Amino acid sequence: MRILFFFLAMGFVTTSLLEGQQPVATKPSQAPQVAPLLTPDQEKARDLVETVYNTWRLSVQRGDESGWRSCTASSRQVKVHNLVISERGNFPRDFFRSAQSAPPLENFRYVGALGSAGGRTLAATYVGKLQLGNKTAAHQNAFVIELVQEGEKWKLDQTRFFDLSKLPAVLKRLEARDLAVLREQDGFHPYRAVPAVPPACSKPELIGKVFVDCPGRAIEMRINGVSIHEFDNERRADTISGGLKRGSNTISYIIKDSAFNSEKPGMGIGLFVMPEEQGKQPVCVFDHILDASGQARSGTFTFNVTPELLAAMDPKNKTTAPQPFHAEPLKPRETQKTKSE
């Protein structure tokens, strides 16, 4: 089953199920200002989430723009708009043309839900088998649905999947509906604040994509002050909202340990200008590459998209391609030992 990954949003149900609930004790590492977790009535939470999710799913399937807008968190609407515009698409036409089927909840078992932000956010976790892509086998996945409350309406902001095939202990606890595991793993948490609405971007000067491979790490990233990304123990490519610009660009990110994997074989971040003419090829303009021995460092970096880098997109250009900006110096390749050695 192919899944819609650029997390959509919906919702309409009015409820006070989080009111009056006692907060769960936060971890010692959390700052005092972080909103505490709340434990809602589990069956009311389930009814709310499934009504919201199923309504959203139907609006996407039908291409119902009005229904989708009424069900979609304001911040998510702008993020989806920015994604389409940043690939030189037409919004909302191209969004509904490319939207793919989201999985029915009948394929999953409800585990539980947590709230936060004073009762204005909710995250519900399900578990079940899911095939991500056409060439992979179905694996047990955690399916997390994030809701936010806007005024008197609950709306779906995003959905997330976590492959549990290498986490048998977590899977066992989820299948047993052990709510404690939801509190222990950040990936199951609701937003600690209602997401802010990002600025709507204009058409890009250059179409850009960010590629991240970060096993064992979680990364929060912002590009040119507009494009916001989050990666957690995964390999993924995102379109850069607003694209990249000729000349100066900025990227900032915070790198943390992932709660889902303690192994860190290496890490890679790459920003690419994408071709828009037939025969052209992507060009890397920024990278941050580490092997297993490297120490990942967060930071803010300024890099330039130069005419020489853009000229390298043409394979007919025989000049030596310039190097992208390296956040970490690349290690020299080890020379192979000769047989006589």
KAZIZI-V235861 format. One record per residue. N is the residue number from 0. RES is the residue in three letters. SS is DSSP state (hx for helix, st for strand, lp for the rest). OMEGA is omega in degrees with one decimal (999 if undefined). D_CENTER is the distance of its C-alpha to the mean C-alpha in Angstrom with 1 decimal. Layout:
n->N res->RES ss->SS omega->OMEGA d_center->D_CENTER
n->N res->RES ss->SS omega->OMEGA d_center->D_CENTER
//
This chain:
n->0 res->MET ss->lp omega->178.1 d_center->19.4
n->1 res->ARG ss->lp omega->-170.7 d_center->16.8
n->2 res->ILE ss->lp omega->174.7 d_center->13.7
n->3 res->LEU ss->lp omega->-170.5 d_center->12.1
n->4 res->PHE ss->lp omega->179.2 d_center->8.4
n->5 res->PHE ss->lp omega->-159.1 d_center->7.6
n->6 res->PHE ss->lp omega->-176.4 d_center->7.7
n->7 res->LEU ss->lp omega->-175.5 d_center->11.3
n->8 res->ALA ss->lp omega->177.4 d_center->13.7
n->9 res->MET ss->lp omega->172.7 d_center->17.2
n->10 res->GLY ss->lp omega->177.1 d_center->20.0
n->11 res->PHE ss->lp omega->-169.6 d_center->23.6
n->12 res->VAL ss->lp omega->175.0 d_center->25.3
n->13 res->THR ss->lp omega->-179.5 d_center->27.2
n->14 res->THR ss->lp omega->175.7 d_center->27.7
n->15 res->SER ss->lp omega->-171.0 d_center->28.5
n->16 res->LEU ss->lp omega->-179.0 d_center->27.5
n->17 res->LEU ss->lp omega->-176.3 d_center->26.0
n->18 res->GLU ss->lp omega->175.1 d_center->29.1
n->19 res->GLY ss->lp omega->-179.4 d_center->31.4
n->20 res->GLN ss->lp omega->-179.7 d_center->29.2
n->21 res->GLN ss->lp omega->-179.6 d_center->29.6
n->22 res->PRO ss->st omega->173.6 d_center->26.7
n->23 res->VAL ss->st omega->179.2 d_center->25.8
n->24 res->ALA ss->lp omega->-179.2 d_center->26.7
n->25 res->THR ss->lp omega->178.8 d_center->24.0
n->26 res->LYS ss->lp omega->179.0 d_center->23.6
n->27 res->PRO ss->lp omega->-176.2 d_center->26.1
n->28 res->SER ss->lp omega->-176.9 d_center->23.5
n->29 res->GLN ss->lp omega->178.1 d_center->22.0
n->30 res->ALA ss->lp omega->-177.3 d_center->23.5
n->31 res->PRO ss->lp omega->-176.2 d_center->26.0
n->32 res->GLN ss->lp omega->179.2 d_center->24.2
n->33 res->VAL ss->lp omega->-179.1 d_center->21.1
n->34 res->ALA ss->lp omega->-179.1 d_center->21.5
n->35 res->PRO ss->lp omega->173.8 d_center->22.7
n->36 res->LEU ss->st omega->178.4 d_center->21.4
n->37 res->LEU ss->st omega->176.9 d_center->23.6
n->38 res->THR ss->lp omega->-179.0 d_center->24.8
n->39 res->PRO ss->lp omega->168.6 d_center->25.4
n->40 res->ASP ss->lp omega->-169.2 d_center->27.9
n->41 res->GLN ss->hx omega->-178.8 d_center->26.1
n->42 res->GLU ss->hx omega->174.6 d_center->27.8
n->43 res->LYS ss->hx omega->177.9 d_center->27.4
n->44 res->ALA ss->hx omega->-179.8 d_center->23.7
n->45 res->ARG ss->hx omega->179.4 d_center->23.5
n->46 res->ASP ss->hx omega->179.3 d_center->25.6
n->47 res->LEU ss->hx omega->-175.7 d_center->23.5
n->48 res->VAL ss->hx omega->-175.4 d_center->20.1
n->49 res->GLU ss->hx omega->175.0 d_center->21.7
n->50 res->THR ss->hx omega->180.0 d_center->23.6
n->51 res->VAL ss->hx omega->-176.0 d_center->20.6
n->52 res->TYR ss->hx omega->-177.0 d_center->18.4
n->53 res->ASN ss->hx omega->176.7 d_center->21.4
n->54 res->THR ss->hx omega->176.9 d_center->22.4
n->55 res->TRP ss->hx omega->-177.7 d_center->19.0
n->56 res->ARG ss->hx omega->-179.6 d_center->19.1
n->57 res->LEU ss->hx omega->-179.8 d_center->22.6
n->58 res->SER ss->hx omega->178.1 d_center->22.0
n->59 res->VAL ss->hx omega->-179.7 d_center->19.5
n->60 res->GLN ss->hx omega->-177.3 d_center->22.0
n->61 res->ARG ss->hx omega->-176.0 d_center->24.8
n->62 res->GLY ss->lp omega->-175.9 d_center->23.3
n->63 res->ASP ss->lp omega->-176.0 d_center->24.4
n->64 res->GLU ss->hx omega->-179.4 d_center->23.2
n->65 res->SER ss->hx omega->178.4 d_center->25.1
n->66 res->GLY ss->hx omega->179.7 d_center->24.0
n->67 res->TRP ss->hx omega->179.9 d_center->20.3
n->68 res->ARG ss->hx omega->-179.6 d_center->20.7
n->69 res->SER ss->hx omega->-177.5 d_center->22.6
n->70 res->CYS ss->hx omega->-168.6 d_center->19.9
n->71 res->THR ss->st omega->177.1 d_center->16.8
n->72 res->ALA ss->lp omega->-175.8 d_center->15.8
n->73 res->SER ss->hx omega->-179.7 d_center->17.0
n->74 res->SER ss->hx omega->-178.9 d_center->14.0
n->75 res->ARG ss->hx omega->177.7 d_center->12.0
n->76 res->GLN ss->hx omega->-179.3 d_center->15.1
n->77 res->VAL ss->hx omega->179.9 d_center->15.1
n->78 res->LYS ss->hx omega->178.4 d_center->11.5
n->79 res->VAL ss->hx omega->175.3 d_center->12.5
n->80 res->HIS ss->hx omega->-178.2 d_center->15.8
n->81 res->ASN ss->hx omega->179.3 d_center->14.6
n->82 res->LEU ss->hx omega->-178.1 d_center->12.7
n->83 res->VAL ss->hx omega->-178.9 d_center->16.0
n->84 res->ILE ss->hx omega->-176.1 d_center->18.3
n->85 res->SER ss->hx omega->173.1 d_center->16.7
n->86 res->GLU ss->lp omega->179.6 d_center->17.6
n->87 res->ARG ss->lp omega->177.5 d_center->21.0
n->88 res->GLY ss->lp omega->177.5 d_center->20.7
n->89 res->ASN ss->lp omega->179.0 d_center->22.4
n->90 res->PHE ss->lp omega->10.6 d_center->20.6
n->91 res->PRO ss->lp omega->-173.4 d_center->20.9
n->92 res->ARG ss->hx omega->-175.4 d_center->22.9
n->93 res->ASP ss->hx omega->176.6 d_center->20.6
n->94 res->PHE ss->hx omega->-178.1 d_center->17.7
n->95 res->PHE ss->hx omega->176.8 d_center->19.9
n->96 res->ARG ss->hx omega->-174.8 d_center->21.4
n->97 res->SER ss->hx omega->-177.6 d_center->18.3
n->98 res->ALA ss->lp omega->-178.6 d_center->16.8
n->99 res->GLN ss->lp omega->-172.7 d_center->17.1
n->100 res->SER ss->lp omega->170.2 d_center->18.1
n->101 res->ALA ss->lp omega->-172.7 d_center->16.0
n->102 res->PRO ss->lp omega->174.6 d_center->17.7
n->103 res->PRO ss->lp omega->-178.3 d_center->20.6
n->104 res->LEU ss->hx omega->176.4 d_center->20.7
n->105 res->GLU ss->hx omega->179.5 d_center->24.1
n->106 res->ASN ss->hx omega->-173.3 d_center->22.4
n->107 res->PHE ss->lp omega->175.7 d_center->21.1
n->108 res->ARG ss->st omega->179.9 d_center->22.9
n->109 res->TYR ss->st omega->177.8 d_center->22.2
n->110 res->VAL ss->st omega->-178.4 d_center->21.8
n->111 res->GLY ss->st omega->-176.4 d_center->21.6
n->112 res->ALA ss->st omega->173.4 d_center->19.9
n->113 res->LEU ss->st omega->176.8 d_center->19.7
n->114 res->GLY ss->st omega->175.9 d_center->19.9
n->115 res->SER ss->st omega->179.0 d_center->19.8
n->116 res->ALA ss->hx omega->179.3 d_center->20.3
n->117 res->GLY ss->hx omega->178.9 d_center->23.9
n->118 res->GLY ss->hx omega->-178.0 d_center->23.2
n->119 res->ARG ss->lp omega->174.4 d_center->20.9
n->120 res->THR ss->st omega->-176.7 d_center->17.6
n->121 res->LEU ss->st omega->174.0 d_center->17.3
n->122 res->ALA ss->st omega->178.4 d_center->15.1
n->123 res->ALA ss->st omega->-177.1 d_center->16.8
n->124 res->THR ss->st omega->174.9 d_center->16.4
n->125 res->TYR ss->st omega->177.8 d_center->18.0
n->126 res->VAL ss->st omega->179.4 d_center->18.9
n->127 res->GLY ss->st omega->-179.3 d_center->20.2
n->128 res->LYS ss->st omega->-178.3 d_center->20.4
n->129 res->LEU ss->st omega->176.3 d_center->17.9
n->130 res->GLN ss->lp omega->179.4 d_center->18.2
n->131 res->LEU ss->lp omega->-175.9 d_center->15.2
n->132 res->GLY ss->lp omega->-175.0 d_center->16.9
n->133 res->ASN ss->lp omega->-173.1 d_center->20.7
n->134 res->LYS ss->lp omega->-178.5 d_center->21.8
n->135 res->THR ss->lp omega->176.5 d_center->20.5
n->136 res->ALA ss->lp omega->178.0 d_center->22.2
n->137 res->ALA ss->lp omega->178.9 d_center->21.0
n->138 res->HIS ss->st omega->172.8 d_center->19.7
n->139 res->GLN ss->st omega->-178.6 d_center->19.5
n->140 res->ASN ss->st omega->164.6 d_center->16.0
n->141 res->ALA ss->st omega->-179.4 d_center->14.9
n->142 res->PHE ss->st omega->-175.4 d_center->13.5
n->143 res->VAL ss->st omega->-179.6 d_center->12.2
n->144 res->ILE ss->st omega->-177.1 d_center->12.8
n->145 res->GLU ss->st omega->177.4 d_center->12.3
n->146 res->LEU ss->st omega->170.5 d_center->15.3
n->147 res->VAL ss->st omega->178.0 d_center->16.7
n->148 res->GLN ss->st omega->177.3 d_center->20.4
n->149 res->GLU ss->st omega->-174.8 d_center->21.6
n->150 res->GLY ss->lp omega->-179.9 d_center->25.4
n->151 res->GLU ss->lp omega->-176.9 d_center->26.8
n->152 res->LYS ss->st omega->168.7 d_center->23.9
n->153 res->TRP ss->st omega->-176.9 d_center->21.0
n->154 res->LYS ss->st omega->178.8 d_center->18.0
n->155 res->LEU ss->st omega->179.8 d_center->14.9
n->156 res->ASP ss->st omega->-179.5 d_center->11.7
n->157 res->GLN ss->st omega->172.9 d_center->8.9
n->158 res->THR ss->st omega->179.6 d_center->9.2
n->159 res->ARG ss->st omega->175.3 d_center->7.8
n->160 res->PHE ss->st omega->175.1 d_center->10.0
n->161 res->PHE ss->st omega->177.7 d_center->11.5
n->162 res->ASP ss->st omega->-177.4 d_center->14.4
n->163 res->LEU ss->lp omega->-175.4 d_center->17.4
n->164 res->SER ss->lp omega->179.2 d_center->19.9
n->165 res->LYS ss->lp omega->-179.7 d_center->20.3
n->166 res->LEU ss->lp omega->-175.0 d_center->20.3
n->167 res->PRO ss->hx omega->-179.7 d_center->23.4
n->168 res->ALA ss->hx omega->177.7 d_center->24.3
n->169 res->VAL ss->hx omega->178.9 d_center->21.1
n->170 res->LEU ss->hx omega->-179.2 d_center->21.6
n->171 res->LYS ss->hx omega->-179.6 d_center->25.2
n->172 res->ARG ss->hx omega->177.1 d_center->24.5
n->173 res->LEU ss->hx omega->179.5 d_center->22.0
n->174 res->GLU ss->hx omega->177.7 d_center->24.6
n->175 res->ALA ss->lp omega->-179.2 d_center->27.2
n->176 res->ARG ss->lp omega->177.7 d_center->25.2
n->177 res->ASP ss->lp omega->-176.4 d_center->25.3
n->178 res->LEU ss->hx omega->-179.6 d_center->23.6
n->179 res->ALA ss->hx omega->-178.7 d_center->24.0
n->180 res->VAL ss->hx omega->177.7 d_center->21.3
n->181 res->LEU ss->hx omega->-179.9 d_center->18.8
n->182 res->ARG ss->hx omega->-175.0 d_center->20.0
n->183 res->GLU ss->hx omega->-174.1 d_center->20.0
n->184 res->GLN ss->lp omega->-177.5 d_center->16.3
n->185 res->ASP ss->hx omega->-177.7 d_center->13.7
n->186 res->GLY ss->hx omega->179.1 d_center->11.1
n->187 res->PHE ss->hx omega->-173.8 d_center->13.6
n->188 res->HIS ss->lp omega->169.2 d_center->14.2
n->189 res->PRO ss->lp omega->173.6 d_center->14.2
n->190 res->TYR ss->lp omega->176.6 d_center->13.4
n->191 res->ARG ss->lp omega->173.7 d_center->16.5
n->192 res->ALA ss->lp omega->176.4 d_center->16.9
n->193 res->VAL ss->lp omega->-176.5 d_center->16.4
n->194 res->PRO ss->lp omega->176.5 d_center->13.7
n->195 res->ALA ss->lp omega->178.3 d_center->15.7
n->196 res->VAL ss->lp omega->-179.1 d_center->16.1
n->197 res->PRO ss->lp omega->175.5 d_center->15.2
n->198 res->PRO ss->lp omega->175.6 d_center->18.0
n->199 res->ALA ss->lp omega->-177.3 d_center->18.3
n->200 res->CYS ss->lp omega->174.8 d_center->18.5
n->201 res->SER ss->lp omega->179.4 d_center->21.4
n->202 res->LYS ss->lp omega->-174.3 d_center->21.9
n->203 res->PRO ss->lp omega->170.2 d_center->20.9
n->204 res->GLU ss->lp omega->176.5 d_center->23.7
n->205 res->LEU ss->st omega->176.8 d_center->22.0
n->206 res->ILE ss->lp omega->-178.0 d_center->19.0
n->207 res->GLY ss->st omega->173.9 d_center->16.5
n->208 res->LYS ss->st omega->174.3 d_center->13.6
n->209 res->VAL ss->st omega->178.1 d_center->11.9
n->210 res->PHE ss->st omega->-178.6 d_center->12.0
n->211 res->VAL ss->st omega->171.4 d_center->11.0
n->212 res->ASP ss->st omega->-170.2 d_center->12.7
n->213 res->CYS ss->lp omega->176.7 d_center->12.6
n->214 res->PRO ss->lp omega->178.3 d_center->14.4
n->215 res->GLY ss->lp omega->-177.2 d_center->15.4
n->216 res->ARG ss->st omega->172.3 d_center->13.3
n->217 res->ALA ss->st omega->-174.4 d_center->10.4
n->218 res->ILE ss->st omega->170.5 d_center->9.8
n->219 res->GLU ss->st omega->-168.5 d_center->9.4
n->220 res->MET ss->st omega->173.4 d_center->10.3
n->221 res->ARG ss->st omega->-178.3 d_center->12.3
n->222 res->ILE ss->st omega->-179.4 d_center->14.3
n->223 res->ASN ss->lp omega->175.7 d_center->17.6
n->224 res->GLY ss->lp omega->-173.9 d_center->17.0
n->225 res->VAL ss->lp omega->-171.7 d_center->15.1
n->226 res->SER ss->st omega->-175.2 d_center->11.8
n->227 res->ILE ss->st omega->-176.3 d_center->9.2
n->228 res->HIS ss->st omega->173.4 d_center->6.0
n->229 res->GLU ss->st omega->178.8 d_center->4.7
n->230 res->PHE ss->st omega->-179.1 d_center->5.5
n->231 res->ASP ss->st omega->174.8 d_center->7.9
n->232 res->ASN ss->lp omega->-174.2 d_center->10.8
n->233 res->GLU ss->lp omega->174.8 d_center->9.6
n->234 res->ARG ss->st omega->-171.4 d_center->10.7
n->235 res->ARG ss->st omega->174.6 d_center->8.7
n->236 res->ALA ss->st omega->177.5 d_center->9.7
n->237 res->ASP ss->st omega->169.0 d_center->8.4
n->238 res->THR ss->st omega->179.7 d_center->11.2
n->239 res->ILE ss->lp omega->179.4 d_center->12.4
n->240 res->SER ss->lp omega->-177.5 d_center->13.3
n->241 res->GLY ss->lp omega->176.9 d_center->17.1
n->242 res->GLY ss->lp omega->175.6 d_center->17.3
n->243 res->LEU ss->st omega->-176.9 d_center->19.4
n->244 res->LYS ss->lp omega->168.4 d_center->23.0
n->245 res->ARG ss->lp omega->-177.2 d_center->26.2
n->246 res->GLY ss->st omega->-169.3 d_center->27.3
n->247 res->SER ss->st omega->175.3 d_center->25.5
n->248 res->ASN ss->st omega->178.2 d_center->21.7
n->249 res->THR ss->st omega->172.5 d_center->19.7
n->250 res->ILE ss->st omega->175.3 d_center->16.7
n->251 res->SER ss->st omega->178.9 d_center->16.0
n->252 res->TYR ss->st omega->175.5 d_center->13.9
n->253 res->ILE ss->st omega->-178.3 d_center->14.4
n->254 res->ILE ss->st omega->178.5 d_center->14.4
n->255 res->LYS ss->st omega->173.0 d_center->15.1
n->256 res->ASP ss->st omega->177.2 d_center->16.1
n->257 res->SER ss->lp omega->176.2 d_center->13.7
n->258 res->ALA ss->lp omega->-172.7 d_center->15.3
n->259 res->PHE ss->lp omega->-177.9 d_center->14.8
n->260 res->ASN ss->lp omega->-179.8 d_center->16.8
n->261 res->SER ss->lp omega->-179.7 d_center->19.6
n->262 res->GLU ss->lp omega->-178.5 d_center->20.4
n->263 res->LYS ss->lp omega->-177.9 d_center->19.5
n->264 res->PRO ss->lp omega->-178.8 d_center->21.2
n->265 res->GLY ss->st omega->-179.0 d_center->19.7
n->266 res->MET ss->st omega->176.5 d_center->16.8
n->267 res->GLY ss->st omega->171.6 d_center->16.2
n->268 res->ILE ss->st omega->178.3 d_center->14.5
n->269 res->GLY ss->st omega->174.3 d_center->16.0
n->270 res->LEU ss->st omega->-174.9 d_center->16.2
n->271 res->PHE ss->st omega->164.5 d_center->18.2
n->272 res->VAL ss->st omega->-175.3 d_center->20.2
n->273 res->MET ss->lp omega->-177.4 d_center->20.3
n->274 res->PRO ss->lp omega->175.6 d_center->23.7
n->275 res->GLU ss->lp omega->177.4 d_center->25.0
n->276 res->GLU ss->lp omega->179.6 d_center->28.4
n->277 res->GLN ss->lp omega->179.3 d_center->29.6
n->278 res->GLY ss->lp omega->177.4 d_center->30.4
n->279 res->LYS ss->st omega->-177.8 d_center->28.2
n->280 res->GLN ss->lp omega->178.6 d_center->25.5
n->281 res->PRO ss->lp omega->175.8 d_center->22.4
n->282 res->VAL ss->st omega->178.9 d_center->23.2
n->283 res->CYS ss->st omega->-179.5 d_center->21.4
n->284 res->VAL ss->st omega->178.7 d_center->21.9
n->285 res->PHE ss->st omega->173.2 d_center->20.1
n->286 res->ASP ss->st omega->174.6 d_center->19.3
n->287 res->HIS ss->st omega->-171.9 d_center->18.9
n->288 res->ILE ss->st omega->179.0 d_center->20.2
n->289 res->LEU ss->st omega->169.1 d_center->21.5
n->290 res->ASP ss->st omega->-174.0 d_center->23.3
n->291 res->ALA ss->lp omega->-178.2 d_center->23.7
n->292 res->SER ss->lp omega->-176.2 d_center->26.3
n->293 res->GLY ss->lp omega->178.4 d_center->24.3
n->294 res->GLN ss->lp omega->-178.4 d_center->23.2
n->295 res->ALA ss->lp omega->178.0 d_center->19.8
n->296 res->ARG ss->lp omega->175.6 d_center->20.3
n->297 res->SER ss->lp omega->177.0 d_center->18.2
n->298 res->GLY ss->st omega->174.9 d_center->19.6
n->299 res->THR ss->st omega->-174.2 d_center->20.0
n->300 res->PHE ss->st omega->173.7 d_center->21.3
n->301 res->THR ss->st omega->-179.3 d_center->23.1
n->302 res->PHE ss->st omega->-176.7 d_center->23.7
n->303 res->ASN ss->st omega->170.3 d_center->25.7
n->304 res->VAL ss->st omega->-171.6 d_center->25.3
n->305 res->THR ss->lp omega->174.7 d_center->29.0
n->306 res->PRO ss->hx omega->-179.6 d_center->31.2
n->307 res->GLU ss->hx omega->176.9 d_center->31.8
n->308 res->LEU ss->hx omega->-179.7 d_center->28.2
n->309 res->LEU ss->hx omega->178.1 d_center->28.1
n->310 res->ALA ss->hx omega->-179.9 d_center->31.4
n->311 res->ALA ss->lp omega->177.1 d_center->30.0
n->312 res->MET ss->lp omega->178.9 d_center->28.0
n->313 res->ASP ss->st omega->-178.6 d_center->31.4
n->314 res->PRO ss->lp omega->178.1 d_center->32.5
n->315 res->LYS ss->lp omega->178.9 d_center->36.0
n->316 res->ASN ss->lp omega->-173.5 d_center->35.7
n->317 res->LYS ss->lp omega->178.3 d_center->37.6
n->318 res->THR ss->lp omega->-179.5 d_center->37.2
n->319 res->THR ss->lp omega->-178.4 d_center->35.2
n->320 res->ALA ss->lp omega->178.7 d_center->31.5
n->321 res->PRO ss->lp omega->179.9 d_center->30.7
n->322 res->GLN ss->lp omega->172.1 d_center->28.3
n->323 res->PRO ss->lp omega->173.7 d_center->24.8
n->324 res->PHE ss->st omega->179.6 d_center->24.3
n->325 res->HIS ss->st omega->176.0 d_center->23.9
n->326 res->ALA ss->lp omega->173.2 d_center->22.2
n->327 res->GLU ss->lp omega->178.6 d_center->24.1
n->328 res->PRO ss->lp omega->178.4 d_center->27.3
n->329 res->LEU ss->lp omega->177.4 d_center->27.2
n->330 res->LYS ss->lp omega->177.8 d_center->29.4
n->331 res->PRO ss->lp omega->179.2 d_center->32.4
n->332 res->ARG ss->lp omega->178.9 d_center->32.6
n->333 res->GLU ss->lp omega->177.7 d_center->35.1
n->334 res->THR ss->lp omega->-179.8 d_center->38.2
n->335 res->GLN ss->lp omega->178.7 d_center->39.2
n->336 res->LYS ss->lp omega->177.1 d_center->42.4
n->337 res->THR ss->lp omega->-179.5 d_center->45.4
n->338 res->LYS ss->lp omega->-178.0 d_center->47.3
n->339 res->SER ss->lp omega->178.1 d_center->50.1
n->340 res->GLU ss->lp omega->999 d_center->48.0
//
